[in-house]
Amino acid sequence: MTAKLLKRRPRPDLGLRVARMSRGGVHKDRSDGPERKCIATGEIQPKYGLIRFVTGPDGQVFPDVAAKLPGRGVYVAADRAALDKAVGKKLFARGFKAQVTVPQNLTDEVERQVLRRVIELLSLARKSGDAVAGYEKVKAWLDREEAQVLIQAADGSGRGKSKLSTPHFGKYIGWLTADELGQAFGRQTVIHAALASGGLAKRVVEEAQRLRGLRETDDGGKGRAEG
């Protein structure tokens, strides 16, 4: 008898799989990095869209916006409504499984700390040559396709802002004030700014998106659409 050769099917390289199977058999994309669950909404999302909180020795809750403080942390979506819900319904005590003290102005403090991170990152980008401010400089970067992110002050003139277009496949940030942008660029006020691709651009955009969720304000317009 001639032995029958059985072909073994090659196993897929599991190391190359990016997606992970979640409940219901749906592949969940983990390419955005580690994920955590929001104690207010119950949603699981990438850590960069959440705010981490820790407790001190006295049980007081502190925001850890840089996610670097030691100890057990709980996460809340970078959204004012979610944070207000976590405070109002005492969800931090449930998340930490302990009695905790939550400052009444916690949401406002989180907004201040995230704003400070955005300003610091923009300042670093400016010092490294990856960010410019001023209408003419920003326009020149846009014309040469050097800009990846267009930034405009929320309280700037809508007519003036509409003269500049968001970069093709780029990002737009329009919820910082002229005074806040001025702090980042060493000026009294700034209406128009731009970020080059690479460098700190990704981190600035992520932090700015967190700030957007914490602010009860309109974006102030989105400039003119590209093209």
C-alpha positions as CSV (number, residue, x, y, z in Angstrom):
1,M,0.0,0.0,0.0
2,T,1.2,3.4,-0.8
3,A,1.2,5.7,2.2
4,K,-1.0,8.7,1.8
5,L,0.8,11.9,2.5
6,L,-1.1,14.4,4.5
7,K,-0.3,18.0,4.0
8,R,-0.1,20.0,7.2
9,R,-1.7,23.4,7.0
10,P,0.8,26.1,8.0
11,R,-0.2,27.9,11.2
12,P,-0.6,31.6,11.0
13,D,2.1,33.7,12.6
14,L,0.3,34.7,15.7
15,G,3.1,37.2,16.4
16,L,2.0,39.3,13.5
17,R,-1.6,39.6,14.6
18,V,-2.5,43.1,15.7
19,A,-6.2,42.5,16.4
20,R,-7.4,40.6,19.5
21,M,-10.7,38.7,19.6
22,S,-13.2,40.4,21.9
23,R,-16.6,39.2,23.1
24,G,-19.0,38.3,20.3
25,G,-16.1,37.2,18.1
26,V,-15.2,40.7,16.9
27,H,-11.6,41.5,16.3
28,K,-10.6,44.5,18.4
29,D,-7.8,46.7,17.1
30,R,-5.1,47.3,19.7
31,S,-2.8,49.3,17.4
32,D,-3.5,52.5,19.4
33,G,-1.7,51.0,22.4
34,P,-2.9,49.9,25.9
35,E,-6.5,50.3,26.7
36,R,-8.3,50.9,30.0
37,K,-11.9,51.1,31.1
38,C,-13.6,54.4,32.1
39,I,-15.3,54.1,35.5
40,A,-18.0,56.6,34.4
41,T,-19.0,55.4,31.0
42,G,-17.9,51.7,31.2
43,E,-16.3,52.1,27.8
44,I,-12.8,50.6,27.0
45,Q,-10.6,52.9,25.0
46,P,-6.9,53.8,24.5
47,K,-5.2,55.3,27.5
48,Y,-4.3,58.5,25.7
49,G,-8.0,59.4,25.6
50,L,-8.4,58.9,29.4
51,I,-7.3,60.6,32.5
52,R,-5.6,58.5,35.2
53,F,-6.3,59.1,38.9
54,V,-4.4,57.9,42.0
55,T,-4.9,58.4,45.7
56,G,-2.6,59.8,48.3
57,P,-1.8,58.4,51.7
58,D,-4.8,60.3,53.2
59,G,-7.2,58.8,50.6
60,Q,-7.5,62.0,48.5
61,V,-7.9,61.6,44.8
62,F,-5.4,63.3,42.5
63,P,-5.3,63.5,38.7
64,D,-2.2,61.9,37.1
65,V,-2.4,63.4,33.7
66,A,1.0,62.2,32.7
67,A,0.2,58.6,33.9
68,K,3.5,58.3,35.8
69,L,2.6,58.4,39.5
70,P,3.1,55.2,41.5
71,G,0.2,53.2,42.9
72,R,-3.1,51.8,41.7
73,G,-4.9,54.0,39.2
74,V,-8.4,54.3,37.9
75,Y,-9.4,55.9,34.6
76,V,-12.0,58.4,33.4
77,A,-12.7,59.5,29.9
78,A,-11.2,62.9,29.1
79,D,-14.7,64.4,29.0
80,R,-16.2,66.9,31.3
81,A,-19.6,65.1,31.6
82,A,-17.8,61.8,32.4
83,L,-15.7,63.4,35.1
84,D,-18.6,65.3,36.6
85,K,-20.5,62.0,36.7
86,A,-17.6,60.2,38.4
87,V,-17.5,62.9,41.1
88,G,-21.2,63.3,41.6
89,K,-22.0,59.6,41.8
90,K,-19.0,58.7,44.0
91,L,-17.6,56.4,41.4
92,F,-14.0,56.9,42.5
93,A,-14.7,55.1,45.8
94,R,-16.1,52.1,43.8
95,G,-13.1,52.2,41.4
96,F,-10.5,52.3,44.2
97,K,-12.6,49.9,46.4
98,A,-12.0,52.3,49.4
99,Q,-13.2,55.4,51.0
100,V,-11.7,58.4,49.2
101,T,-11.9,62.2,49.3
102,V,-12.6,63.9,46.0
103,P,-12.0,67.7,45.6
104,Q,-15.1,69.5,44.4
105,N,-13.1,71.3,41.7
106,L,-11.5,68.1,40.4
107,T,-12.8,68.5,36.8
108,D,-11.5,72.1,36.6
109,E,-8.1,71.0,38.0
110,V,-7.8,68.3,35.4
111,E,-8.5,70.8,32.7
112,R,-5.8,73.2,34.0
113,Q,-3.3,70.4,34.1
114,V,-4.0,69.1,30.6
115,L,-3.9,72.7,29.3
116,R,-0.5,73.1,30.9
117,R,0.7,70.0,29.2
118,V,-0.5,71.2,25.8
119,I,1.3,74.6,26.3
120,E,4.5,72.9,27.4
121,L,4.5,70.5,24.5
122,L,3.9,73.4,22.0
123,S,6.7,75.4,23.6
124,L,9.1,72.4,23.2
125,A,8.0,72.1,19.6
126,R,8.7,75.8,19.0
127,K,12.1,75.5,20.5
128,S,13.0,72.5,18.4
129,G,11.9,74.3,15.2
130,D,8.8,72.1,14.7
131,A,6.2,74.9,15.3
132,V,5.7,78.4,14.1
133,A,3.3,81.2,14.9
134,G,2.0,84.2,12.9
135,Y,-0.1,84.4,9.8
136,E,2.7,84.8,7.3
137,K,4.9,82.0,8.7
138,V,1.9,79.6,9.0
139,K,0.8,80.4,5.5
140,A,4.3,79.8,4.1
141,W,4.4,76.4,5.9
142,L,1.0,75.5,4.5
143,D,2.0,76.6,1.0
144,R,5.1,74.4,1.1
145,E,3.2,71.5,2.7
146,E,5.5,71.5,5.7
147,A,2.6,71.9,8.2
148,Q,0.8,68.8,9.5
149,V,-1.4,70.6,12.2
150,L,-3.1,73.9,11.9
151,I,-3.7,75.7,15.2
152,Q,-6.0,78.7,15.6
153,A,-7.2,80.6,18.6
154,A,-10.8,80.0,19.6
155,D,-11.3,83.7,20.2
156,G,-9.7,84.8,16.9
157,S,-11.5,86.4,14.1
158,G,-13.5,83.9,12.1
159,R,-12.9,85.8,8.9
160,G,-9.1,85.8,9.4
161,K,-9.0,82.2,10.4
162,S,-11.0,81.2,7.3
163,K,-8.1,82.4,5.1
164,L,-6.0,79.4,6.1
165,S,-6.8,75.8,5.2
166,T,-6.3,72.7,7.3
167,P,-3.5,70.6,5.8
168,H,-4.6,67.8,3.5
169,F,-4.8,64.7,5.8
170,G,-3.7,66.9,8.6
171,K,-5.2,67.9,11.9
172,Y,-6.9,71.1,13.3
173,I,-6.8,72.4,16.8
174,G,-9.1,75.4,17.5
175,W,-10.0,75.4,21.2
176,L,-7.2,77.2,22.8
177,T,-7.4,81.0,23.4
178,A,-5.1,83.5,21.9
179,D,-3.6,84.1,25.4
180,E,-2.9,80.4,25.9
181,L,-1.2,80.0,22.5
182,G,0.8,83.2,23.4
183,Q,2.2,81.4,26.4
184,A,3.4,78.6,24.3
185,F,5.1,80.8,21.8
186,G,6.5,83.4,24.1
187,R,4.2,86.2,23.0
188,Q,1.3,88.1,24.4
189,T,-1.2,86.5,22.0
190,V,-1.1,84.1,19.0
191,I,-4.0,83.6,16.6
192,H,-2.4,81.3,14.0
193,A,0.2,78.5,14.6
194,A,1.3,75.3,12.8
195,L,3.1,72.1,13.7
196,A,5.3,70.1,11.4
197,S,4.8,66.4,11.0
198,G,6.8,64.1,13.3
199,G,8.5,65.3,16.4
200,L,6.0,66.3,19.1
201,A,3.0,66.6,16.7
202,K,1.3,63.4,17.7
203,R,1.6,64.1,21.4
204,V,0.3,67.7,21.0
205,V,-2.7,66.4,19.1
206,E,-3.5,63.8,21.6
207,E,-3.2,66.2,24.6
208,A,-5.2,68.8,22.7
209,Q,-8.0,66.2,22.0
210,R,-8.1,65.5,25.8
211,L,-8.4,69.2,26.5
212,R,-11.2,69.6,23.9
213,G,-13.3,67.0,25.8
214,L,-12.8,68.9,29.0
215,R,-13.8,72.3,27.7
216,E,-17.4,73.5,27.5
217,T,-16.8,75.6,24.5
218,D,-17.2,75.7,20.7
219,D,-14.2,75.0,18.6
220,G,-14.4,78.5,17.3
221,G,-14.6,77.3,13.7
222,K,-12.3,75.0,11.8
223,G,-10.7,77.4,9.3
224,R,-11.3,76.6,5.7
225,A,-11.4,73.0,4.5
226,E,-8.4,71.8,2.6
227,G,-8.5,71.9,-1.2
